[in-house]
Amino acid sequence: MDTLSIAKELEQLPNNLKQEVFDFIAFLKSKKISNSKNKAPKFGSLKGKIKMQPNFDEPMQEFNDYV
């Protein structure tokens, strides 16, 4: 379907339906934008932003009663 045939069909609609078409176009645009924002993060994107303490693997004193 080309733009010219869409424009011809749109011209034949009453004003209230033209408004619905306009609203639907706005919805489709927002859907496209929101889909582009929901992409999964790339591997390694947090490199250098997370730091672990040197004693990370050592047992915690708070849990000595349970071990």
HELIX and SHEET records of a PDB file:
HELIX    1   1 THR A    3  GLU A   11  1                                   9    
HELIX    2   2 ASN A   15  LYS A   37  1                                  23    
HELIX    3   3 GLN A   61  PHE A   63  5                                   3    
END                                                                             
